[in-house]
Amino acid sequence: MPEVSYPIWKGIPAVKNNNVYSYHNNASWHYTGTIASSQMLDDVLESIVK
């Protein structure tokens, strides 16, 4: 997770409990379309199953 110094960010329960996942800004699913949507789901599932 990237380091964010905003107090409001640090107060979010998911952030406090380390339940936030970040992806590189070059991730292919930042584009739109069926393949990008499928890639986004794959990346999210991979992150939460770890």
PDB file with SEQRES, HELIX, SHEET and CRYST1 records, atoms N, CA, C and O in Angstrom:
SEQRES   1 A   50  MET PRO GLU VAL SER TYR PRO ILE TRP LYS GLY ILE PRO          
SEQRES   2 A   50  ALA VAL LYS ASN ASN ASN VAL TYR SER TYR HIS ASN ASN          
SEQRES   3 A   50  ALA SER TRP HIS TYR THR GLY THR ILE ALA SER SER GLN          
SEQRES   4 A   50  MET LEU ASP ASP VAL LEU GLU SER ILE VAL LYS                  
HELIX    1 AA1 PRO A    7  LYS A   10  1                                   4    
HELIX    2 AA2 PRO A   13  LYS A   16  1                                   4    
HELIX    3 AA3 SER A   28  HIS A   30  5                                   3    
HELIX    4 AA4 THR A   34  VAL A   49  1                                  16    
CRYST1    1.000    1.000    1.000  90.00  90.00  90.00 P 1           1          
ATOM      1  N   MET A   1       0.843  -1.171   0.000  1.00  0.00           N  
ATOM      2  CA  MET A   1       0.000   0.000   0.000  1.00  0.00           C  
ATOM      3  C   MET A   1       0.890   1.237   0.000  1.00  0.00           C  
ATOM      4  O   MET A   1       1.861   1.307   0.753  1.00  0.00           O  
ATOM      5  N   PRO A   2       0.563   2.206  -0.837  1.00  0.00           N  
ATOM      6  CA  PRO A   2       1.381   3.422  -0.858  1.00  0.00           C  
ATOM      7  C   PRO A   2       1.219   4.209   0.435  1.00  0.00           C  
ATOM      8  O   PRO A   2       0.159   4.188   1.061  1.00  0.00           O  
ATOM      9  N   GLU A   3       2.257   4.887   0.817  1.00  0.00           N  
ATOM     10  CA  GLU A   3       2.205   5.711   2.025  1.00  0.00           C  
ATOM     11  C   GLU A   3       1.473   7.000   1.699  1.00  0.00           C  
ATOM     12  O   GLU A   3       1.907   7.771   0.844  1.00  0.00           O  
ATOM     13  N   VAL A   4       0.375   7.227   2.376  1.00  0.00           N  
ATOM     14  CA  VAL A   4      -0.416   8.445   2.202  1.00  0.00           C  
ATOM     15  C   VAL A   4      -0.462   9.138   3.551  1.00  0.00           C  
ATOM     16  O   VAL A   4      -0.782   8.511   4.561  1.00  0.00           O  
ATOM     17  N   SER A   5      -0.148  10.416   3.578  1.00  0.00           N  
ATOM     18  CA  SER A   5      -0.024  11.114   4.853  1.00  0.00           C  
ATOM     19  C   SER A   5      -1.279  11.872   5.272  1.00  0.00           C  
ATOM     20  O   SER A   5      -1.274  12.522   6.317  1.00  0.00           O  
ATOM     21  N   TYR A   6      -2.347  11.807   4.493  1.00  0.00           N  
ATOM     22  CA  TYR A   6      -3.561  12.515   4.861  1.00  0.00           C  
ATOM     23  C   TYR A   6      -4.205  11.872   6.085  1.00  0.00           C  
ATOM     24  O   TYR A   6      -4.441  10.664   6.088  1.00  0.00           O  
ATOM     25  N   PRO A   7      -4.494  12.655   7.126  1.00  0.00           N  
ATOM     26  CA  PRO A   7      -5.104  12.094   8.335  1.00  0.00           C  
ATOM     27  C   PRO A   7      -6.424  11.370   8.062  1.00  0.00           C  
ATOM     28  O   PRO A   7      -6.713  10.347   8.683  1.00  0.00           O  
ATOM     29  N   ILE A   8      -7.214  11.896   7.146  1.00  0.00           N  
ATOM     30  CA  ILE A   8      -8.498  11.249   6.870  1.00  0.00           C  
ATOM     31  C   ILE A   8      -8.288   9.850   6.275  1.00  0.00           C  
ATOM     32  O   ILE A   8      -9.058   8.931   6.554  1.00  0.00           O  
ATOM     33  N   TRP A   9      -7.252   9.698   5.463  1.00  0.00           N  
ATOM     34  CA  TRP A   9      -6.928   8.397   4.869  1.00  0.00           C  
ATOM     35  C   TRP A   9      -6.560   7.398   5.965  1.00  0.00           C  
ATOM     36  O   TRP A   9      -7.035   6.263   5.969  1.00  0.00           O  
ATOM     37  N   LYS A  10      -5.718   7.831   6.883  1.00  0.00           N  
ATOM     38  CA  LYS A  10      -5.273   6.946   7.954  1.00  0.00           C  
ATOM     39  C   LYS A  10      -6.403   6.587   8.923  1.00  0.00           C  
ATOM     40  O   LYS A  10      -6.282   5.623   9.678  1.00  0.00           O  
ATOM     41  N   GLY A  11      -7.501   7.351   8.908  1.00  0.00           N  
ATOM     42  CA  GLY A  11      -8.630   7.075   9.780  1.00  0.00           C  
ATOM     43  C   GLY A  11      -9.636   6.089   9.208  1.00  0.00           C  
ATOM     44  O   GLY A  11     -10.555   5.672   9.913  1.00  0.00           O  
ATOM     45  N   ILE A  12      -9.481   5.710   7.955  1.00  0.00           N  
ATOM     46  CA  ILE A  12     -10.408   4.772   7.323  1.00  0.00           C  
ATOM     47  C   ILE A  12     -10.152   3.377   7.899  1.00  0.00           C  
ATOM     48  O   ILE A  12      -9.008   2.923   7.921  1.00  0.00           O  
ATOM     49  N   PRO A  13     -11.207   2.686   8.369  1.00  0.00           N  
ATOM     50  CA  PRO A  13     -11.020   1.362   8.984  1.00  0.00           C  
ATOM     51  C   PRO A  13     -10.257   0.363   8.107  1.00  0.00           C  
ATOM     52  O   PRO A  13      -9.426  -0.386   8.621  1.00  0.00           O  
ATOM     53  N   ALA A  14     -10.515   0.337   6.825  1.00  0.00           N  
ATOM     54  CA  ALA A  14      -9.799  -0.598   5.953  1.00  0.00           C  
ATOM     55  C   ALA A  14      -8.309  -0.305   5.933  1.00  0.00           C  
ATOM     56  O   ALA A  14      -7.498  -1.229   5.874  1.00  0.00           O  
ATOM     57  N   VAL A  15      -7.938   0.964   5.982  1.00  0.00           N  
ATOM     58  CA  VAL A  15      -6.527   1.344   6.007  1.00  0.00           C  
ATOM     59  C   VAL A  15      -5.907   0.945   7.343  1.00  0.00           C  
ATOM     60  O   VAL A  15      -4.807   0.394   7.381  1.00  0.00           O  
ATOM     61  N   LYS A  16      -6.611   1.223   8.432  1.00  0.00           N  
ATOM     62  CA  LYS A  16      -6.116   0.863   9.760  1.00  0.00           C  
ATOM     63  C   LYS A  16      -5.876  -0.638   9.890  1.00  0.00           C  
ATOM     64  O   LYS A  16      -4.938  -1.072  10.559  1.00  0.00           O  
ATOM     65  N   ASN A  17      -6.732  -1.424   9.244  1.00  0.00           N  
ATOM     66  CA  ASN A  17      -6.643  -2.889   9.339  1.00  0.00           C  
ATOM     67  C   ASN A  17      -5.835  -3.510   8.206  1.00  0.00           C  
ATOM     68  O   ASN A  17      -5.837  -4.729   8.035  1.00  0.00           O  
ATOM     69  N   ASN A  18      -5.144  -2.676   7.434  1.00  0.00           N  
ATOM     70  CA  ASN A  18      -4.309  -3.135   6.320  1.00  0.00           C  
ATOM     71  C   ASN A  18      -5.101  -3.964   5.308  1.00  0.00           C  
ATOM     72  O   ASN A  18      -4.624  -4.989   4.822  1.00  0.00           O  
ATOM     73  N   ASN A  19      -6.307  -3.510   4.999  1.00  0.00           N  
ATOM     74  CA  ASN A  19      -7.160  -4.181   4.016  1.00  0.00           C  
ATOM     75  C   ASN A  19      -7.315  -3.355   2.749  1.00  0.00           C  
ATOM     76  O   ASN A  19      -8.388  -3.331   2.146  1.00  0.00           O  
ATOM     77  N   VAL A  20      -6.256  -2.683   2.348  1.00  0.00           N  
ATOM     78  CA  VAL A  20      -6.258  -1.878   1.138  1.00  0.00           C  
ATOM     79  C   VAL A  20      -5.206  -2.440   0.201  1.00  0.00           C  
ATOM     80  O   VAL A  20      -4.085  -2.735   0.616  1.00  0.00           O  
ATOM     81  N   TYR A  21      -5.565  -2.586  -1.041  1.00  0.00           N  
ATOM     82  CA  TYR A  21      -4.655  -3.135  -2.035  1.00  0.00           C  
ATOM     83  C   TYR A  21      -4.408  -2.087  -3.105  1.00  0.00           C  
ATOM     84  O   TYR A  21      -5.337  -1.404  -3.536  1.00  0.00           O  
ATOM     85  N   SER A  22      -3.180  -1.958  -3.526  1.00  0.00           N  
ATOM     86  CA  SER A  22      -2.881  -0.997  -4.584  1.00  0.00           C  
ATOM     87  C   SER A  22      -2.297  -1.746  -5.772  1.00  0.00           C  
ATOM     88  O   SER A  22      -1.705  -2.816  -5.628  1.00  0.00           O  
ATOM     89  N   TYR A  23      -2.474  -1.171  -6.916  1.00  0.00           N  
ATOM     90  CA  TYR A  23      -1.995  -1.753  -8.166  1.00  0.00           C  
ATOM     91  C   TYR A  23      -1.182  -0.707  -8.900  1.00  0.00           C  
ATOM     92  O   TYR A  23      -1.459   0.490  -8.821  1.00  0.00           O  
ATOM     93  N   HIS A  24      -0.187  -1.173  -9.606  1.00  0.00           N  
ATOM     94  CA  HIS A  24       0.677  -0.280 -10.375  1.00  0.00           C  
ATOM     95  C   HIS A  24      -0.165   0.480 -11.387  1.00  0.00           C  
ATOM     96  O   HIS A  24      -1.095  -0.081 -11.966  1.00  0.00           O  
ATOM     97  N   ASN A  25       0.146   1.732 -11.601  1.00  0.00           N  
ATOM     98  CA  ASN A  25      -0.663   2.540 -12.515  1.00  0.00           C  
ATOM     99  C   ASN A  25      -0.535   2.113 -13.973  1.00  0.00           C  
ATOM    100  O   ASN A  25      -1.245   2.637 -14.831  1.00  0.00           O  
ATOM    101  N   ASN A  26       0.352   1.180 -14.264  1.00  0.00           N  
ATOM    102  CA  ASN A  26       0.460   0.644 -15.620  1.00  0.00           C  
ATOM    103  C   ASN A  26      -0.360  -0.624 -15.792  1.00  0.00           C  
ATOM    104  O   ASN A  26      -0.294  -1.259 -16.844  1.00  0.00           O  
ATOM    105  N   ALA A  27      -1.133  -1.006 -14.780  1.00  0.00           N  
ATOM    106  CA  ALA A  27      -1.936  -2.226 -14.865  1.00  0.00           C  
ATOM    107  C   ALA A  27      -2.852  -2.152 -16.086  1.00  0.00           C  
ATOM    108  O   ALA A  27      -3.470  -1.122 -16.356  1.00  0.00           O  
ATOM    109  N   SER A  28      -2.923  -3.239 -16.801  1.00  0.00           N  
ATOM    110  CA  SER A  28      -3.666  -3.251 -18.061  1.00  0.00           C  
ATOM    111  C   SER A  28      -5.149  -2.967 -17.870  1.00  0.00           C  
ATOM    112  O   SER A  28      -5.811  -2.502 -18.797  1.00  0.00           O  
ATOM    113  N   TRP A  29      -5.678  -3.239 -16.688  1.00  0.00           N  
ATOM    114  CA  TRP A  29      -7.117  -3.062 -16.505  1.00  0.00           C  
ATOM    115  C   TRP A  29      -7.509  -1.612 -16.247  1.00  0.00           C  
ATOM    116  O   TRP A  29      -8.685  -1.330 -16.015  1.00  0.00           O  
ATOM    117  N   HIS A  30      -6.556  -0.690 -16.283  1.00  0.00           N  
ATOM    118  CA  HIS A  30      -6.909   0.725 -16.173  1.00  0.00           C  
ATOM    119  C   HIS A  30      -7.596   1.205 -17.446  1.00  0.00           C  
ATOM    120  O   HIS A  30      -8.143   2.307 -17.488  1.00  0.00           O  
ATOM    121  N   TYR A  31      -7.565   0.388 -18.461  1.00  0.00           N  
ATOM    122  CA  TYR A  31      -8.253   0.708 -19.708  1.00  0.00           C  
ATOM    123  C   TYR A  31      -9.658   0.125 -19.627  1.00  0.00           C  
ATOM    124  O   TYR A  31      -9.948  -0.629 -18.698  1.00  0.00           O  
ATOM    125  N   THR A  32     -10.518   0.441 -20.550  1.00  0.00           N  
ATOM    126  CA  THR A  32     -11.883  -0.067 -20.522  1.00  0.00           C  
ATOM    127  C   THR A  32     -12.061  -1.198 -21.510  1.00  0.00           C  
ATOM    128  O   THR A  32     -11.283  -1.347 -22.453  1.00  0.00           O  
ATOM    129  N   GLY A  33     -13.085  -1.986 -21.286  1.00  0.00           N  
ATOM    130  CA  GLY A  33     -13.404  -3.066 -22.199  1.00  0.00           C  
ATOM    131  C   GLY A  33     -13.534  -4.386 -21.472  1.00  0.00           C  
ATOM    132  O   GLY A  33     -13.232  -4.491 -20.283  1.00  0.00           O  
ATOM    133  N   THR A  34     -13.980  -5.374 -22.185  1.00  0.00           N  
ATOM    134  CA  THR A  34     -14.242  -6.692 -21.616  1.00  0.00           C  
ATOM    135  C   THR A  34     -12.982  -7.346 -21.085  1.00  0.00           C  
ATOM    136  O   THR A  34     -12.993  -7.889 -19.980  1.00  0.00           O  
ATOM    137  N   ILE A  35     -11.902  -7.309 -21.837  1.00  0.00           N  
ATOM    138  CA  ILE A  35     -10.653  -7.936 -21.407  1.00  0.00           C  
ATOM    139  C   ILE A  35     -10.095  -7.213 -20.191  1.00  0.00           C  
ATOM    140  O   ILE A  35      -9.608  -7.853 -19.259  1.00  0.00           O  
ATOM    141  N   ALA A  36     -10.160  -5.896 -20.190  1.00  0.00           N  
ATOM    142  CA  ALA A  36      -9.677  -5.122 -19.042  1.00  0.00           C  
ATOM    143  C   ALA A  36     -10.500  -5.432 -17.799  1.00  0.00           C  
ATOM    144  O   ALA A  36      -9.944  -5.552 -16.707  1.00  0.00           O  
ATOM    145  N   SER A  37     -11.795  -5.560 -17.943  1.00  0.00           N  
ATOM    146  CA  SER A  37     -12.652  -5.889 -16.801  1.00  0.00           C  
ATOM    147  C   SER A  37     -12.311  -7.264 -16.249  1.00  0.00           C  
ATOM    148  O   SER A  37     -12.280  -7.455 -15.033  1.00  0.00           O  
ATOM    149  N   SER A  38     -12.061  -8.202 -17.113  1.00  0.00           N  
ATOM    150  CA  SER A  38     -11.682  -9.545 -16.688  1.00  0.00           C  
ATOM    151  C   SER A  38     -10.349  -9.525 -15.952  1.00  0.00           C  
ATOM    152  O   SER A  38     -10.194 -10.202 -14.935  1.00  0.00           O  
ATOM    153  N   GLN A  39      -9.390  -8.760 -16.452  1.00  0.00           N  
ATOM    154  CA  GLN A  39      -8.082  -8.646 -15.809  1.00  0.00           C  
ATOM    155  C   GLN A  39      -8.219  -8.008 -14.434  1.00  0.00           C  
ATOM    156  O   GLN A  39      -7.550  -8.423 -13.488  1.00  0.00           O  
ATOM    157  N   MET A  40      -9.083  -6.999 -14.316  1.00  0.00           N  
ATOM    158  CA  MET A  40      -9.299  -6.348 -13.031  1.00  0.00           C  
ATOM    159  C   MET A  40      -9.827  -7.356 -12.014  1.00  0.00           C  
ATOM    160  O   MET A  40      -9.346  -7.390 -10.882  1.00  0.00           O  
ATOM    161  N   LEU A  41     -10.790  -8.163 -12.388  1.00  0.00           N  
ATOM    162  CA  LEU A  41     -11.331  -9.175 -11.479  1.00  0.00           C  
ATOM    163  C   LEU A  41     -10.260 -10.185 -11.084  1.00  0.00           C  
ATOM    164  O   LEU A  41     -10.170 -10.572  -9.919  1.00  0.00           O  
ATOM    165  N   ASP A  42      -9.458 -10.607 -12.035  1.00  0.00           N  
ATOM    166  CA  ASP A  42      -8.363 -11.545 -11.726  1.00  0.00           C  
ATOM    167  C   ASP A  42      -7.392 -10.935 -10.719  1.00  0.00           C  
ATOM    168  O   ASP A  42      -6.990 -11.603  -9.766  1.00  0.00           O  
ATOM    169  N   ASP A  43      -7.012  -9.675 -10.921  1.00  0.00           N  
ATOM    170  CA  ASP A  43      -6.073  -9.020 -10.018  1.00  0.00           C  
ATOM    171  C   ASP A  43      -6.658  -8.869  -8.624  1.00  0.00           C  
ATOM    172  O   ASP A  43      -5.962  -9.106  -7.636  1.00  0.00           O  
ATOM    173  N   VAL A  44      -7.916  -8.483  -8.526  1.00  0.00           N  
ATOM    174  CA  VAL A  44      -8.554  -8.317  -7.222  1.00  0.00           C  
ATOM    175  C   VAL A  44      -8.664  -9.655  -6.508  1.00  0.00           C  
ATOM    176  O   VAL A  44      -8.340  -9.747  -5.324  1.00  0.00           O  
ATOM    177  N   LEU A  45      -9.107 -10.675  -7.192  1.00  0.00           N  
ATOM    178  CA  LEU A  45      -9.212 -12.005  -6.573  1.00  0.00           C  
ATOM    179  C   LEU A  45      -7.856 -12.506  -6.096  1.00  0.00           C  
ATOM    180  O   LEU A  45      -7.752 -13.079  -5.012  1.00  0.00           O  
ATOM    181  N   GLU A  46      -6.833 -12.298  -6.886  1.00  0.00           N  
ATOM    182  CA  GLU A  46      -5.487 -12.709  -6.496  1.00  0.00           C  
ATOM    183  C   GLU A  46      -5.051 -11.987  -5.230  1.00  0.00           C  
ATOM    184  O   GLU A  46      -4.406 -12.585  -4.369  1.00  0.00           O  
ATOM    185  N   SER A  47      -5.392 -10.716  -5.106  1.00  0.00           N  
ATOM    186  CA  SER A  47      -5.005  -9.935  -3.936  1.00  0.00           C  
ATOM    187  C   SER A  47      -5.711 -10.396  -2.668  1.00  0.00           C  
ATOM    188  O   SER A  47      -5.089 -10.479  -1.609  1.00  0.00           O  
ATOM    189  N   ILE A  48      -6.991 -10.695  -2.764  1.00  0.00           N  
ATOM    190  CA  ILE A  48      -7.738 -11.018  -1.548  1.00  0.00           C  
ATOM    191  C   ILE A  48      -7.598 -12.471  -1.141  1.00  0.00           C  
ATOM    192  O   ILE A  48      -7.961 -12.828  -0.020  1.00  0.00           O  
ATOM    193  N   VAL A  49      -7.082 -13.321  -2.018  1.00  0.00           N  
ATOM    194  CA  VAL A  49      -6.923 -14.741  -1.684  1.00  0.00           C  
ATOM    195  C   VAL A  49      -5.570 -15.002  -1.021  1.00  0.00           C  
ATOM    196  O   VAL A  49      -5.384 -16.049  -0.400  1.00  0.00           O  
ATOM    197  N   LYS A  50      -4.633 -14.078  -1.141  1.00  0.00           N  
ATOM    198  CA  LYS A  50      -3.286 -14.251  -0.570  1.00  0.00           C  
ATOM    199  C   LYS A  50      -3.326 -14.610   0.879  1.00  0.00           C  
ATOM    200  O   LYS A  50      -2.278 -14.788   1.500  1.00  0.00           O  
TER     201      LYS A  50                                                      
END                                                                             
